[in-house]
Amino acid sequence: MRFTLKHLRYFVVAGEKSSVTKAAEMLHVSQPSISSAILHLEDVTGLQLFVRHHAQGLSLTPPGRQFMRKAKQLLAEADGLEHYAQTLGQDVAGSLRIVGFPTFTPILLPGLIKRFVNAYPAVSVQCDEKHQKDIIQSLHEGRYELALTYDMQIPSDIEFEPLMEFPPYAVVGREHPLADRQEVSLRELAPHPMVLLDWPMSREYFYSLFLSLELEPNFAYQAESLGMVRGLVGNGFGYTLFNSPMACNLAFDGTELVAIPLTEKLRPLRMGVARLSQFRLTPAAEAFIKKIGDQARELSNSVFEDNRFYRLLID
């Protein structure tokens, strides 16, 4: 091998920070050490990894992005090997970085991580929340091994294993004129003011539900956080549409929310595990996937008791 793990680590940090200076500061080494590592990698690989911008840092070239993805995988495996040695043969060790979609991550992930680290204490788990577009981009860049997300616009180079299926449903405040209904149609809801969860891909999904019935929604308010959507709905500014079941029927300010099933059979979203197809999973990631199924079953028997709002897709 004509380069070392140190060369790769310096390169990866420089790529993530888009700066030799910031990489040197983060790694507590000199700037020439970072620059030398990058030049050495370019020399031995024959690739131009970066475009240099005078006084404005670096940007990865397309080959540089592909090389960084593989470099991150190799560094993760090396980290796992180090932990394996330190734990005297314990198979599942090292670090695991996962990302989840914000609607269900706070419900699903904390309990899952607790169960996992109790079973595998030698694994360090970091979990972030991102919207769908950023999740897909982060998987492509090798920032995370696994994602828990919906099947919204999943590209062909990402493997997706569904766990649960969530049909859309309406949420209104306690004082809404439809709050006492056992079910409601989207056609009835359309004229009423709607509070839209304005996230990339999410807004397109909800709008497509109306288009499938040749309806035009009345988007009266938009919010970029679940907490704000719930608060606006709870205070009577309109209804909203959700997919993942609510673990609590209160907004942050204590106003009451009411979930109502829709009469139409509209396209549900499937929640599951996504990963880059060409990324070989570490033992920690494989063990984590096995735990996810158990957690999904547990939630379906506790938090998601009303099966009108979900369908389990695993045995």
VENHUKA-V458156 format. One record per residue. N is the residue number from 0. SS is DSSP state (helix for helix, strand for strand, loop for the rest). Layout:
BEGIN
n = [N	N]
ss = [SS	SS]
END
This chain:
BEGIN
n = [0	1	2	3	4	5	6	7	8	9	10	11	12	13	14	15	16	17	18	19	20	21	22	23	24	25	26	27	28	29	30	31	32	33	34	35	36	37	38	39	40	41	42	43	44	45	46	47	48	49	50	51	52	53	54	55	56	57	58	59	60	61	62	63	64	65	66	67	68	69	70	71	72	73	74	75	76	77	78	79	80	81	82	83	84	85	86	87	88	89	90	91	92	93	94	95	96	97	98	99	100	101	102	103	104	105	106	107	108	109	110	111	112	113	114	115	116	117	118	119	120	121	122	123	124	125	126	127	128	129	130	131	132	133	134	135	136	137	138	139	140	141	142	143	144	145	146	147	148	149	150	151	152	153	154	155	156	157	158	159	160	161	162	163	164	165	166	167	168	169	170	171	172	173	174	175	176	177	178	179	180	181	182	183	184	185	186	187	188	189	190	191	192	193	194	195	196	197	198	199	200	201	202	203	204	205	206	207	208	209	210	211	212	213	214	215	216	217	218	219	220	221	222	223	224	225	226	227	228	229	230	231	232	233	234	235	236	237	238	239	240	241	242	243	244	245	246	247	248	249	250	251	252	253	254	255	256	257	258	259	260	261	262	263	264	265	266	267	268	269	270	271	272	273	274	275	276	277	278	279	280	281	282	283	284	285	286	287	288	289	290	291	292	293	294	295	296	297	298	299	300	301	302	303	304	305	306	307	308	309	310	311	312	313	314]
ss = [loop	loop	loop	loop	helix	helix	helix	helix	helix	helix	helix	helix	helix	helix	helix	helix	helix	loop	loop	helix	helix	helix	helix	helix	helix	helix	helix	loop	loop	loop	helix	helix	helix	helix	helix	helix	helix	helix	helix	helix	helix	helix	helix	helix	helix	loop	loop	loop	loop	strand	strand	strand	strand	loop	loop	loop	strand	strand	strand	strand	loop	helix	helix	helix	helix	helix	helix	helix	helix	helix	helix	helix	helix	helix	helix	helix	helix	helix	helix	helix	helix	helix	helix	helix	helix	helix	loop	loop	loop	loop	loop	loop	loop	strand	strand	strand	strand	strand	strand	strand	loop	helix	helix	helix	helix	helix	helix	helix	helix	helix	helix	helix	helix	helix	helix	helix	helix	helix	helix	loop	loop	loop	strand	strand	strand	strand	strand	strand	strand	loop	loop	helix	helix	helix	helix	helix	helix	helix	helix	helix	loop	loop	loop	loop	loop	strand	strand	strand	strand	strand	loop	loop	loop	loop	loop	loop	loop	strand	strand	strand	strand	strand	strand	strand	strand	strand	loop	loop	strand	strand	strand	strand	strand	loop	loop	loop	loop	loop	loop	loop	loop	loop	strand	strand	loop	helix	helix	helix	helix	loop	loop	loop	strand	strand	strand	strand	strand	loop	loop	loop	loop	helix	helix	helix	helix	helix	helix	helix	helix	helix	helix	loop	loop	loop	loop	loop	loop	strand	strand	strand	strand	strand	strand	loop	loop	helix	helix	helix	helix	helix	helix	helix	helix	helix	loop	loop	loop	loop	strand	strand	strand	strand	loop	loop	loop	loop	loop	loop	loop	strand	loop	loop	loop	loop	loop	strand	strand	strand	strand	strand	strand	strand	loop	loop	loop	loop	loop	loop	strand	strand	strand	strand	strand	strand	strand	strand	loop	loop	loop	loop	loop	loop	helix	helix	helix	helix	helix	helix	helix	helix	helix	helix	helix	helix	helix	helix	helix	helix	helix	helix	loop	loop	loop	loop	loop	loop	helix	helix	helix	loop	strand	strand	loop	loop	loop]
END
